[in-house]
């Protein structure tokens, strides 16, 4: 379960890195957003 939280945090980190002036900012922000959403969504799902 902690892996999902880690994925969400890494996704946010990708977004922050994009805002620090890296090239292809749009691609990096979209990728980070997708990673974050999927990671946090997985973390919030009840394990069965």
Secondary structure, DSSP 8 states (H G I E B T S, - for coil): -HHHHHHHHHHHHHHHHHHTT-SSHHHHHHHHHHHHHHHHHHHHS---
